[in-house]
Amino acid sequence: MKREQPQSFNTISVKERLIIPRQVMPEQDPLLRSGNFLEVNLGLSAEQAVIEAQRCIECKSPSCMDGCPVSIKIPDFIQLICNKDFLGAADKIKEDSSLPAVCGRVCPQETQCEEVCVVGKRFEPVAIGRLERFVADYAMLHSNGSPVTPDKPQPSGQKVAIVGSGPAGLAAASDLIKEGHEVTVFEALHEFGGVLVYGIPEFRLPKKILRQEVANLEAMGVKFVKNFIVGRSMTIQELMEEEGYDAMFLGLGAGLPRFMNIPGENLNGVYSANEFLTRSNLMRAYEFPEWDTPLYRAKHAIIVGGGNTAMDAVRTAKRLGAEEASIVYRRSEEEMPARNEEIHHAKEEGVKFMNLVNPIEFIGDEQGSVVAAKCLRMKLGEPDESGRRRPVPMEGSEFTMDIDMVVIAVGNGSNPLISQTTPAIKTNKWGNIIADEDGRTSMEGVFAGGDIVSGGATVILAMGAGRKSAIAINEYLKTKVWSVV
C-alpha cells in the first residue's frame, strides 16, 4: 500500500541533496572519555540536524519504514526537521515509539532502517538514528520537565498488567494506555527500564534519559510498581484472579547469565556480564566512593565474548581503572555481533582485541582469586547453524596469560521463575515462552514478547514485539475470543 507523501519542506534539489556529506557525530575525546562515564556521543547540533535531514530525497516508495520494527513514520519526521519543526518531529515519532531518546542512542539503525535507505545504495545512508535522538533530546530540553501527553481516551474499564519494565513492556504499556485501559507495570528491580537500566552503561545511555521516558509514560497514566517479583510476590494466576487483571503481557527479558562450563568459573574475580554490569549500572559502582557498591577494580581484565554486552563490559572495566582491558573472542572480528560503532569506540579507548582465542580454564591462587587464564588459539572452519564460520582449536596452541578479573559475556537465558510457578504457560527447550506471532501464549489472557520469547535480541525488536502484542491484547479485550497456542 502506497504511503501518502508528507508535504515537502525541502527546497534543495535531489542532485544537491546527494552531494551533502553525512554529518559527523560530535564525540568526547577518547583519552578523556576512557576515564569517565559521561556520554560518548554528544548529539547533533540543530544546524547539523537540518543539514542531515536535507539528505533525504523523499522517495516515492520509502523503504526505511520497512526496516523499522516499530514502523516510525521516518520520512514524515525528517521533513519536519527540514522545516525546523523539531517539536513536531518529536511528536510524529512518538505516535509509534514510546522511547525515542533511547532508541536514537542504542538501536542498531545500520542494520535496520538505515540499511534499506535508498540514499545508502550509492552514498552513506541518512543518519536516521541520530536525527531521532536529536529531536527526542530537543523535546526533553524544551518541555521544562513537563511532558506533553496526548488527550486521555475514554476509560475502557479493563485492566492490563505488564510484567517487566524493559523495552517490550514499556512499548506495550504506551500503546495500551492510549486505548483507555488501566495499565500497571510490575518491575522486580528497584529502578525501571529492565536491561536499559541494568545492562547499558551510563556512557551509552544516561539514566536521566530513561527516567524521563518513564516519567512520560507515568504522565500518560501508566502505573509503575517496583520491587515486585511476579512468581514470588504474587503469581500470574493471583494477579488475574485476585487483583482483577483482564489481560497480561510478559516482557521479562532474558536475564539469566550463561557460563562456559570450564574449570575455574567459580573463582573470585570471575563475573557474569549481568552481575558486572548490574553492579556498575544499577548499583552505581561507577560512582564509588559516593556509592559504596562492591566491584573489583582490575589491573588486567579480560571479557569473553564479542557482542554489544561484551563491549559494554570491557569499556566499563577500562573506565573503572583497568590498566589493560581485553576482549577475548573465539572468532575473528568479522564475525563479531557487536555494532561497528561500539567496536570502533572500544579501540579508540585503548581496549585490546584478542580474536581467535578461547579460554579453557581459569587458574586461581591460594585465596581462591583468579590470577591466570589458560587459552587456546583458534582457526575458522566451516559455517555453523548461525551462518558464521565455526571456531576450531589449533593443535599445540595452548598458552597462559596473567589476569585478575574475568567477565563472561557469552549470552543469556530465560529466568525459569514463570514456568516454575505457572506451568500452564508452555516453554521451549531453552526455557523461552512459546507464543504466536501476536504474542498469545498457551494461557488465556496472557501474552508475551521480546527476549523472553525470541531469546536475546535488540531493544527495537523487543519494542516491536511489545507493540504487536498490544494490538492483540486490545482486540482480545474487545472480543474475549481466545485461540490457545
PyMOL commands that set and color helices and strands:
alter all, ss='L'
color gray80, all
select helices_A, chain A and resi 14-18+30-33+46-53+64-67+74-82+86-94+100-106+109-111+119-121+128-141+167-177+195-198+207-220+236-241+273-281+285-287+308-319+333-335+340-348+417-421+451-454+459-479
alter helices_A, ss='H'
color red, helices_A
select strands_A, chain A and resi 159-163+182-186+223-225+247-250+256-257+270-272+300-304+324-329+352-355+357-364+370-383+389-393+399-402+405-408+412-413+446-448
alter strands_A, ss='S'
color yellow, strands_A
deselect
rebuild
show_as cartoon
